[in-house]
Amino acid sequence: MARLLGHSRSTVSREISRNGGYDRYRAALADEQAWVRARRPKRCKLANSPPLRRAVARKLRLNWSPEQIAGWLKRAHPEDGFYHVSHESIYRSLFVQTRGVLKKELLRHLRSKRTIRRSQRAGLDGDRRGQITDLVSIRERPAAAEDRAVPGHWEGDLLSGSKNSYIATLVERHTRYVTLAKVANKDTQTVVSALIKQAKTLPNELYKSLTWDRGKELADHRRFTLATNIEVYFCDPQSPWQRGSNENTNGLLRQYFPKGTDLSVYSQAHLNKVARQLNERPRETLGFETPVERFNACVASTG
């Protein structure tokens, strides 16, 4: 059904489960219920919770990113869902001022100094440049990937250098484990082939999905999925925050590969050395464990 409808299997499964299951699903009733759910008023969590709103505002004033705030709240209050809020809710509360939830002056504490944010729908439907066939939106990505609850969900991108040189960078969301792949150029055949080769070096249990931006280098994403059984999800246009771990890692990599560097001169062995150094750095977000410690623990648990 998913192939015929052009949607992911998880989307079809959720739709069936939400509306009675395989035996009781009725399309007309499901459609009616969908309209009812869409019409009901929905106040965001920050609007309903002054203590949560104040906690978020305090961290924003400390120049924390919404993703850092959301992650810290879950860690500080693991058993109290009252304090759990997604980073997207924080962003929307900042940029959609009609909500009247977070003050506009807090925008200046974001790393990006933009004063507006494109809506996700505008990004998907209003901009057709560089459209990729049969893409699956990040909104269809499993919930376990969104909250980093389980390992195996990766973010990827190309780090660019001079003379049209590139490195494929990948980060595992749960452990922040980094891998780098040498690519000769950014055409989709070259990049996808490099990603397939890299994927086969990892345990299947630790590579379940890949999230990428709308770059044409992954236009042949279906070949990657067929070769690896790894689903690819695409971010909304101009939405780098949806690959926050990868964006942060690319910033760290500039310490080793400054802008304007010809990346083609580096061997795969050198890229592996750089990745190893990053993976052996303790991370505050991991309680000062290293990504390699977390990743190896996951490998051991799957074995």
N, C-alpha and C positions, 0 to 999 in steps of 0.2 A: 504493500500500500504506500509506504514511504517513497519508494522509487517512482511509482506512478503519479503521486501527488507532488513530487518535487520538494518534499520536506524530510527532515531527519526522523529516524526511528523513534527517538525520545519524544518528539513533538506529537507524533501519532499515538504513542503509548499513553502520554499524559492526557490527551484529548479523550481517549476511550475510557481511561480510569476515572477521569473527572465526571463523566456523564453515564455512569451505570455499569461499565465493564463490557466485556465482549458479548455477553448474553443479553444485556438489557440496553445497549446503546441504540438510541433512536436519533437520527440526524436532525429531524424537525425540532424535537424537544431540546437537543443540545444547542441548536442555533438560537432558540428562544432564550435559553438560560444564559448564553453568551451575551446577548443584548442587555439582559437584566443586570448582569455583573458589570458590564461596561458603564451603565447609567448610574449606578449607585454612587452617592458622594463618598469620596475617600480623602480624609485628612491624613497628612503624612505624620509619621511617628513623632518627629520633632515638634510639630505643632501641638500635639496632645500631651507632651511631656516637658514641662519647664526644667526639671532637674537635668534631663538628658540634653536639652537645648543649651543650658548653661555649661555643662561639661564639654560639649562640642565647641562652643564659642571660646572657652578658656584655652583649649588646645590649638584652635586656629590662631589665636593671638600669639601662641608660641611658635608659629610658622610650621605646625604639623600639617601634613597633607590629609585630605579626607580619608584616603585609604589607610594611612597610619592611625588616624583617630578611630576608624571603624575596627581595625585589628586590635588596637589597644583596649578598647571597650570590651570586646569579647574576651580578651585575656584577663582583664582586671575583674570582670563580672561573669565568669564562665557559666554560672548556674542561674543568672538573672537575666532573662530575655528582655526585661524592661529596658536594659542598657544596650541592647544589640540593635544596631542600625547600619545599613549598607552605606558605602562611600558614595554611591550614586544618589541616595536620598540626601546626603549632605550637599553634594554638588547642586542638585535641583533646588534645595532650599536657599542656596546662595544666589543662583543665577535667575531663578523665577521669583522676582521680587513681589509679585502679586500674592505670593503665599504669606508674606509678612512674617517669616519664621526667623531667619538669621539676618542681621543687619548688613546693609550693603558695604559698610566700611570694612567688614571682614574679608572682602574680596582681595584687598591689597596684601593680605598675608599668604595668598596662594603663590606657588612657584611661578605659575603662568599669570601674567598681569592682565589677561583679557577681561573685558567688562561684560561680554555676552558669551553665551555658549549655544552652539547650534543644537537644536533639538535632534533626538535620534531619528525621529520620523523624517524631519527635513533632510537629514543626512542620507537616509536610505532612499527616499523617493524623489528628492529634489535635485540630486546631483548624479547624473548618469555617466560622468567622465570615468574612464578606466573601468567600466563595468566588467565583472568577472562572471562567467557562466556558472550556474548551478551552485552559487555560494550558499553557505549556511551561516546565518547571522550568529553573532556572539550571544544573542538573547536565547538561542536554543542550546547553549552549552550547559552541561549537567550542573546541578546545584553544587555538587561536591567540588567542582572545579572553581566555582565562584567563591566559596568560603574557604578554599585551601584545605578542606577537611581530610582529603586523601591524596597520596602522591600519584603522579602519572599524567598530570595535565601541564602542558608546556606552552610557553609564549616564544615567538620567534620574529626575527627581523633581519634586515641586511645592514651591516655597518659599512658605510661608504668611505672611500679614500680617493686620492688623486688618480688620474689616468684611467678612470672608469674601473677602479678596483674595489672589490667587496669581500666581506667575510659574513657568513651566515652565523648569527648568534641565537642561541636557544637557552631558555631558563625554565627550570621546573618550578612550578608555583608553590608547592608544599615545602620543598627543601631549599629553594633558591640555588640549586645545583646548575652550573653553567657548562655548556659544551659549545665549541666553535668548529666551524667547517669551512675549509678553503673552497672558494668557488672561482672559476676562471672569469666569469662575467655574470650579468644578472638576467640573462634570458631564461625563460621558464623551464626549458629542458635541462639546462645546466644546474639550476638551483634545485629543482625537484629531484634530480638524480643524486645530488649531494645530500639532500635531506633523507632520501630513501637509504642511502649507504650509512648515514649516521644513525638512523633509527634502528638498523639491524645490529648495532653494537650494544643496544640496551635491552634489558629484560622486557618482554611483552607486557608484563604486569605494571611496569613503570613508564609506559608510554601509551596513554589512552587517547589523548587529544592534543591538538596543536592549534593555538590561536595566533593569527597573523593579521597584518593590516591589509589595506586594499591594493597593495602593490601588484603589478602585473606579473612579477616574477613567480607568483603562485597561481597563475591562470590555469596551469595544468594540475590543479590540486586533486582532481579525481584520480589521476595516475598515482599520486602519492598514497591516497587512501586505498586504492586497489592493491598496491604492492605491500602495504604495511598493516592494513586494517585499522588505521588511525584516522579518526574523523578530524577534519579541518574546520575551524570556525573563524569567521572574518569579523574584525571590528567595524564599527561605524566609521564613515569617512571623517578624517581630521579629528580622531579621538584617541590620541596616544595614551591617555590615562587608562584606557581599557586594557593596555598591556603594560601596566605600571612596573612590574618586576623586570621586564625586558628593557624598558626605557631606562630604568635606573642602572641596570647592568651595562648598557651601551655607554652611559655616562662614565662608569668606572673604567671601561675599556679604553677610553680616551687617554687615560694615564699611560697606557702602553702603546696606543696607536693615535697620536694627536691628529687633529684635522689637517688635511693636506698631505698625509703620509701615503705613499704608494704601497697598498696592502698586498699587491701581487708578489712582492719580494719575500714574503714570509711563508715558510713551509708549514705543512700540517703539524709537524713535530713541534715547531715553535708555538703554534696556536694551542696545542695541547698543553704546553708548559705554562702559557698565560692562563688558560682555563684552570689548571691545577692550582696556581697561585691564588686566583680568586676563590676557588672552592675551599682553600685552606685558611681563608680569613674568617675570624669569628664575626658573627653578625648579631647586632643588638636585637633585631627582630626575631632571632632564633634563640634568645636567651644567652647569647654569646657562645653558642655552639657554632661549629663550622658547617657549611653546606655539605661537605664530604662526609662528616660524621652522620648527619641526618640521612643522607642518601644511602650510605652503607647500611644503616640500620634498617632502612626500607628494603634494601636488597636482601638482607639476612632474613627479614620477616616473610618475604615472598618465597624464599628458598625452602 
